[in-house]
Amino acid sequence: MSAPLKVGALTLLAATVLPAMAVDFDARSMAMGGTGVSSASLGAAALFNPALLAVPDRGDHFALLLPAVGGQVTDQGDVHNKVRDLQNGAYDSAINDYHQFQSSPSAAGATQFSSDLGGLNSGLAGLSGQPVDIQLGVVPFSVAFHNPVLSVGVFTNAYADVAARFNYASGDATTLSNYSNLLSSIAPDIGRLNNGTESNTQEALLAATLQSPQYGNLVNSACASQLGSSSSAQSVASCFNDPSNTVTSSVQAVGAAIGEVGVALAGQIDGIALGVTPKVLMIKTFYYDKVVQNNTSFSMQNSSKSYNAVNADLGAAYALPNTPYKFGLAVKNLLPESFSTVNDSFGNHVDVKINPQVSAGAEAHWQHATVTADLDLTRNEAPVPWGQASQFVSLGGELDLWLLQLRAGYRSNLANGPLKDEVSAGVGLGPLDLALTYGAHTVGGVVQLDFAF
């Protein structure tokens, strides 16, 4: 018996489809709580607020980010730990119990098998519907040129956002419950058969129970019909089927991989910096809906659709003269977009959405220190179903010790949901920047090389 449900497939899911939310593809930004609307470096300005190209903090005229790689995982239902505990607990126990029941059936073994199946049933029910979300990204390069008349930034990036969940079918829950109840009810018969004290009447009742239509997918009825006065516990155990290949529970995964190529332009009008980033998007949507059975595999073949689109980012920034203060406003993805996935076997599909995101920021920058704050002015719905909405208020700081920069940050999600507070930290050492972020349901990181002159 490979188990009433293939928990190994869930382990694969937890290992390869990890949760995520709103990854910042810039190590400095992530380390400083995700801020960047008023404080992004020249090399990352086009990714956060194109207007910052016209008002760089450090007086740089050229910057190159090459490359940045990051990811962030959000596991709001603690799926990874639940799968691990199930794999090492009720699942393994049920496997061992089955083999023991088949080879040497006993009343105690049947009772233990029944108990472990109950635990497996409860564990799978606890996993059902719990979304797992991942976002991974790479910025192959971002190059920026600051000029008093017109500043220019060119960048490419690619990111993937995938959400997945396990749907525990009610029919499978009933199957495990029936299996558990049947084993519990026949445990005394198994004991009497082993002791040679089972009466003909009790054997007849046992045979009738095993032939009940309620247990049709659990017991071989033809085998059960042959049970008689000479039955043994071994012959009873041999009539039990492995229901693994009759399950209808499934793993669903939906997501998108999006590549962007953009050119940011920025200049100043009466001291106010304005920027715009027209960009081309290449989108590939994914949708899987796979029944979890023995040898279930996950393949991208026939599960994706491709699109091309055009969008734009807008930004404004203002550095208060003769002060360390600067303010910013950014609109990402000005044009709302929706991209459908392939249809599943029932003709259903889901939509992957890209909506406008508006954020404001403020910064105080001195020679060796920076303090910054951002606020999302819009509630940002997750682009994929089952993902978590966000509306962050973020705080960050940086201590600049020439070749060494120490950074820390905090942000809180104002949107309802399990994703709330996150803390972050990072370090810059010459051109190398590293960042980590951590929350109750989230962990992530970014590493990059950033050159500026």
Secondary structure as GFF3:
##gff-version 3
##sequence-region A 1 453
A	DSSP	alpha_helix	7	16	.	.	.	ID=ss1
A	DSSP	alpha_helix	27	31	.	.	.	ID=ss2
A	DSSP	three_ten_helix	42	44	.	.	.	ID=ss3
A	DSSP	alpha_helix	45	48	.	.	.	ID=ss4
A	DSSP	three_ten_helix	50	54	.	.	.	ID=ss5
A	DSSP	beta_strand	62	74	.	.	.	ID=ss6
A	DSSP	alpha_helix	79	86	.	.	.	ID=ss7
A	DSSP	pi_helix	87	91	.	.	.	ID=ss8
A	DSSP	alpha_helix	92	103	.	.	.	ID=ss9
A	DSSP	alpha_helix	107	127	.	.	.	ID=ss10
A	DSSP	beta_strand	132	145	.	.	.	ID=ss11
A	DSSP	beta_strand	151	167	.	.	.	ID=ss12
A	DSSP	alpha_helix	170	195	.	.	.	ID=ss13
A	DSSP	alpha_helix	200	210	.	.	.	ID=ss14
A	DSSP	three_ten_helix	213	215	.	.	.	ID=ss15
A	DSSP	alpha_helix	221	225	.	.	.	ID=ss16
A	DSSP	alpha_helix	233	237	.	.	.	ID=ss17
A	DSSP	three_ten_helix	243	246	.	.	.	ID=ss18
A	DSSP	beta_strand	250	269	.	.	.	ID=ss19
A	DSSP	beta_strand	272	291	.	.	.	ID=ss20
A	DSSP	beta_strand	304	319	.	.	.	ID=ss21
A	DSSP	beta_strand	325	332	.	.	.	ID=ss22
A	DSSP	beta_strand	337	340	.	.	.	ID=ss23
A	DSSP	beta_strand	351	354	.	.	.	ID=ss24
A	DSSP	beta_strand	357	365	.	.	.	ID=ss25
A	DSSP	beta_strand	369	376	.	.	.	ID=ss26
A	DSSP	beta_strand	392	401	.	.	.	ID=ss27
A	DSSP	beta_strand	404	413	.	.	.	ID=ss28
A	DSSP	beta_strand	421	429	.	.	.	ID=ss29
A	DSSP	beta_strand	432	439	.	.	.	ID=ss30
A	DSSP	beta_strand	442	452	.	.	.	ID=ss31
###
